[in-house]
Amino acid sequence: MISDHVKGIRVIRTAVSAEAEAIAVLHRRARATYYPEGLPDDGVDWTAAWRGAVGRPEGQVLCVVEAGAIIGVASFRPPEGATGETVKLFQFHVDPDRWRAGVGTALHTACLEQWRADGRRTAVLDVHVDNRRAQAFYARQGWMPDPENPPAEGDHHLYLRYTVDAVDGE
């Protein structure tokens, strides 16, 4: 388990099931920013989905809490069929009102710390092609196009890969 990180009054910690609804609200707000016509109704019960993610034993959900409110969230676990050294970042959201305030960078750093502690050496993710802001963020963090998953014709996602550096002394 990752230890709490305190930066002023900001804490990054493992989410709990009771926070699923607040996480789902943040998720919808953040996703809505890259859909010009509005967030499509995908029929997913996101509160239930987040409750499931929080309860999944092989995964983890980290949240950023500031002044009692969840302002960032990341969900990751090993991808289906992957080796023990690979982790997939399934969701990564920051409250749009908190963009460019260091929340995403702090959350990404906490993810890296957990991945290192878990012995992960490679991280993968997919990002919506219209989400330019996220693509720029991931590029600044060192994510690169995944050579094993080039963009396919008509696909709405880009696949990125990150090499998790070993902790000093490993």
C-alpha distance (Angstrom), angle and dihedral (degrees) to the residues before:
residue distance angle dihedral
M1 . . .
I2 3.76 . .
S3 3.76 116.7 .
D4 3.78 119.7 -121.6
H5 3.78 115.9 -89.6
V6 3.76 118.5 -150.3
K7 3.78 122.9 -161.4
G8 3.74 106.8 168.6
I9 3.79 101.9 -51.0
R10 3.83 94.2 -23.7
V11 3.82 117.2 110.4
I12 3.81 127.9 -174.1
R13 3.78 113.0 -157.7
T14 3.77 144.7 142.7
A15 3.80 112.0 -70.3
V16 3.80 121.6 -121.7
S17 3.80 128.1 -140.2
A18 3.81 93.3 -109.5
E19 3.83 88.1 65.1
A20 3.81 95.0 59.1
E21 3.81 94.4 102.8
A22 3.81 93.7 50.0
I23 3.80 89.7 46.9
A24 3.82 91.0 50.1
V25 3.82 90.7 52.1
L26 3.82 90.4 51.6
H27 3.82 90.0 45.7
R28 3.83 92.4 54.2
R29 3.82 93.3 45.1
A30 3.79 93.0 50.9
R31 3.82 95.2 43.9
A32 3.80 92.3 48.6
T33 3.81 90.5 65.2
Y34 3.80 94.6 72.9
Y35 3.79 98.7 44.9
P36 3.83 106.7 83.8
E37 3.81 92.3 -166.0
G38 3.79 93.0 46.1
L39 3.78 132.3 -89.9
P40 3.81 109.1 -49.9
D41 3.79 118.0 -124.4
D42 3.80 100.7 -112.7
G43 3.81 93.5 175.7
V44 3.81 92.1 -121.9
D45 3.78 119.0 140.0
W46 3.79 93.6 -136.6
T47 3.81 94.1 -173.6
A48 3.81 89.7 57.9
A49 3.81 90.7 42.9
W50 3.81 91.5 53.1
R51 3.80 91.5 45.3
G52 3.81 87.0 54.4
A53 3.80 92.3 48.0
V54 3.80 91.8 50.9
G55 3.80 90.8 49.8
R56 3.80 97.2 45.2
P57 3.82 107.2 114.5
E58 3.81 95.6 -151.5
G59 3.80 93.9 49.2
Q60 3.75 140.6 55.4
V61 3.79 137.6 -145.3
L62 3.78 117.5 -156.9
C63 3.78 121.1 -166.8
V64 3.77 133.7 -166.1
V65 3.79 112.0 -137.2
E66 3.78 123.5 -168.4
A67 3.79 124.7 173.3
G68 3.81 89.0 -11.6
A69 3.82 95.6 -54.5
I70 3.80 128.1 108.4
I71 3.80 106.1 -122.4
G72 3.80 100.5 166.3
V73 3.79 139.1 23.6
A74 3.81 137.9 -175.4
S75 3.80 127.9 -173.4
F76 3.80 123.0 -166.8
R77 3.79 141.8 161.2
P78 3.80 139.2 149.5
P79 3.81 110.4 -64.9
E80 3.78 118.8 -117.3
G81 3.80 110.1 -78.6
A82 3.82 95.8 3.0
T83 3.78 128.1 136.2
G84 3.79 119.8 -102.0
E85 3.78 91.2 -100.2
T86 3.82 95.6 62.9
V87 3.79 127.9 81.9
K88 3.80 128.6 -177.1
L89 3.78 122.4 -142.6
F90 3.80 100.4 -143.7
Q91 3.80 100.3 174.7
F92 3.79 133.0 15.1
H93 3.80 119.1 169.9
V94 3.79 136.7 163.6
D95 3.79 124.5 -170.0
P96 3.84 104.9 -97.8
D97 3.81 89.3 -132.5
R98 3.82 87.7 62.0
W99 3.81 99.5 47.3
R100 3.80 115.0 132.5
A101 3.82 91.4 20.4
G102 3.83 96.6 104.8
V103 3.81 95.1 -101.1
G104 3.80 95.1 118.8
T105 3.79 93.5 45.2
A106 3.82 91.6 49.8
L107 3.81 91.1 47.8
H108 3.81 91.7 47.8
T109 3.81 89.6 50.8
A110 3.82 90.3 51.3
C111 3.82 89.6 51.2
L112 3.81 90.5 51.5
E113 3.80 91.1 49.9
Q114 3.81 90.6 52.1
W115 3.81 93.0 45.7
R116 3.80 90.6 51.6
A117 3.80 91.0 48.2
D118 3.82 88.9 50.6
G119 3.81 92.5 50.2
R120 3.80 94.7 -111.9
R121 3.79 115.1 155.9
T122 3.80 101.6 175.3
A123 3.79 130.5 42.4
V124 3.79 125.8 -168.8
L125 3.78 134.6 -172.3
D126 3.76 142.1 164.1
V127 3.79 124.0 -133.6
H128 3.80 129.3 -166.1
V129 3.82 111.9 -102.0
D130 3.82 91.0 -127.9
N131 3.79 93.4 53.1
R132 3.80 96.9 91.0
R133 3.80 93.3 159.0
A134 3.82 91.5 58.8
Q135 3.80 91.7 44.6
A136 3.82 90.1 53.9
F137 3.82 91.0 47.0
Y138 3.80 92.7 51.2
A139 3.81 91.3 46.9
R140 3.82 90.0 53.1
Q141 3.81 88.7 51.9
G142 3.83 91.5 52.8
W143 3.82 102.6 -99.5
M144 3.80 114.6 149.4
P145 3.83 134.1 -167.0
D146 3.80 108.9 -79.0
P147 3.83 107.6 -113.6
E148 3.82 90.0 -158.0
N149 3.82 91.8 56.9
P150 3.81 111.3 40.6
P151 3.81 116.7 -178.9
A152 3.80 112.0 -81.3
E153 3.80 124.2 -143.6
G154 3.79 109.0 -85.0
D155 3.80 95.3 5.5
H156 3.80 114.1 138.6
H157 3.80 94.8 -152.6
L158 3.77 137.3 75.2
Y159 3.79 117.2 -148.4
L160 3.79 118.0 -137.6
R161 3.81 133.8 -172.9
Y162 3.79 132.4 -158.1
T163 3.80 128.3 -165.2
V164 3.79 107.9 -138.6
D165 3.79 107.9 -140.8
A166 3.76 117.9 -135.2
V167 3.77 116.9 -108.6
D168 3.81 112.7 -99.1
G169 3.77 109.7 -82.1
E170 3.83 95.8 27.4
